[in-house]
Amino acid sequence: MASRFWIQLATCFGIGKIKKFPGTAGSFVALLFLLAQPTPEFHLALIFLFFFLGVKAANSAISMTGEMDPGEVVIDEVCGIFVTFFLVNINWITVAAGFVLFRFFDIVKPFPIRQFEQLPKGWGVMADDIAAGLCANAVLHSLSFFIFK
């Protein structure tokens, strides 16, 4: 029963079981949380909560599937999107840019993002998406000085 809960959480209650582009679907669902524009404190709490729950949930998925990064685990994308938009002014331009940037960094995994996958089990599953989110966040903040005023 407990492991079933963790698998449901890892797949964001079935979003990760979508056949085509489950990570993109998980990222999109995370945006829905952010449209409420949480306070910075609540937003940061969401990041930490989803990160630590995600490590546990990913560990359960790894144990059940035997895969090091099961494709149906999308809680890492949710957390990565939360990181991407931390302290970012939410509007349609930043949402579109942040979504594309996060997916780019998450899929391509340029240095040093890919190295975070080497961490053990759920830590690696979650850490590379946090790193992708940090990169996307840095680009969004940089662009805000020039474009998103």
C-alpha positions in Angstrom: 0.0 0.0 0.0 2.7 2.5 1.0 4.8 1.7 -2.2 1.7 2.3 -4.3 1.3 5.8 -2.8 5.0 6.5 -3.7 4.5 5.3 -7.2 1.4 7.5 -7.6 3.4 10.4 -6.3 6.3 9.7 -8.6 4.1 9.6 -11.6 2.1 12.7 -10.4 -1.0 10.5 -10.0 -0.7 9.0 -13.5 0.6 12.0 -15.6 3.8 10.1 -16.1 2.0 7.2 -17.6 1.1 9.2 -20.7 2.7 7.4 -23.7 4.1 10.4 -25.5 6.3 13.0 -23.8 5.5 12.3 -20.1 8.2 14.7 -18.9 6.7 17.5 -20.9 3.2 16.7 -19.6 4.6 16.7 -16.0 6.2 20.1 -16.6 3.0 21.5 -18.0 1.0 20.3 -14.9 3.6 22.0 -12.7 2.9 25.3 -14.4 -0.7 25.1 -13.3 0.5 25.3 -9.6 2.5 28.4 -10.4 -0.4 30.3 -12.1 -1.6 31.0 -8.6 1.7 32.9 -8.1 2.6 31.6 -4.7 4.5 33.8 -2.3 8.3 33.3 -2.5 8.2 31.5 0.9 5.5 29.1 -0.2 7.2 28.6 -3.6 10.5 27.7 -1.8 8.6 25.3 0.5 7.1 23.6 -2.6 10.5 23.1 -4.1 11.9 21.5 -0.9 8.8 19.4 -0.3 8.6 18.1 -3.9 12.4 17.5 -3.9 12.5 15.3 -0.8 9.2 13.6 -1.5 10.5 13.1 -5.1 13.7 11.4 -3.9 11.6 8.9 -1.9 9.1 8.4 -4.7 11.8 7.9 -7.3 13.6 5.4 -5.0 10.3 3.4 -4.9 9.9 3.5 -8.7 13.5 2.4 -9.2 13.0 -0.5 -6.8 9.8 -1.6 -8.6 11.0 -1.2 -12.2 14.7 -1.9 -11.9 15.4 1.1 -14.1 17.8 3.9 -12.9 15.5 6.7 -14.1 12.1 5.3 -15.0 10.4 7.4 -17.7 7.1 7.5 -15.9 8.6 9.3 -12.9 7.7 13.0 -13.6 7.9 14.4 -10.1 11.4 15.5 -11.0 10.1 17.6 -13.8 7.5 19.2 -11.5 10.2 20.2 -9.1 12.4 21.4 -11.9 9.7 23.7 -13.2 9.2 25.0 -9.6 12.9 25.9 -9.5 12.8 27.4 -13.0 10.1 29.9 -12.0 11.4 30.8 -8.5 11.3 34.6 -8.1 10.3 35.0 -11.7 7.5 37.4 -12.6 4.9 35.1 -14.1 3.4 36.2 -17.4 2.7 34.5 -20.7 6.2 35.5 -22.1 8.1 34.2 -19.1 5.9 31.1 -18.8 6.6 30.2 -22.5 10.3 31.0 -22.3 10.8 29.2 -19.0 9.0 26.1 -20.1 11.1 25.9 -23.3 14.3 26.6 -21.4 13.6 24.0 -18.8 12.7 21.4 -21.3 15.8 22.2 -23.3 18.2 21.9 -20.3 16.3 18.8 -19.1 16.5 17.0 -22.4 19.9 18.1 -23.7 21.6 18.0 -20.2 24.6 20.1 -21.1 27.6 20.1 -18.7 27.3 20.0 -15.7 23.6 18.9 -15.6 24.3 15.3 -16.8 26.8 14.7 -14.0 24.0 15.0 -11.4 22.5 11.9 -12.8 25.4 10.0 -11.3 24.1 10.6 -7.8 22.6 7.4 -6.3 19.0 6.4 -7.1 16.4 9.0 -6.4 19.0 11.7 -5.6 20.2 11.5 -9.2 16.7 11.4 -10.7 15.8 14.6 -8.8 19.2 16.5 -8.9 19.6 16.7 -12.7 16.1 18.3 -13.0 17.0 20.7 -10.2 20.2 21.6 -12.1 18.2 22.1 -15.3 15.7 24.3 -13.4 18.6 26.4 -11.9 20.0 26.9 -15.4 16.6 27.9 -16.9 16.0 30.2 -13.9 19.4 31.9 -14.4 18.6 32.5 -18.1 15.2 33.8 -17.3 16.6 36.2 -14.7 19.3 37.3 -17.2 16.7 37.9 -19.9 14.5 39.9 -17.5 17.1 42.7 -17.6 16.8 43.0 -21.3 13.5 41.6 -22.6 10.9 41.0 -19.9 10.8 44.5 -18.3 
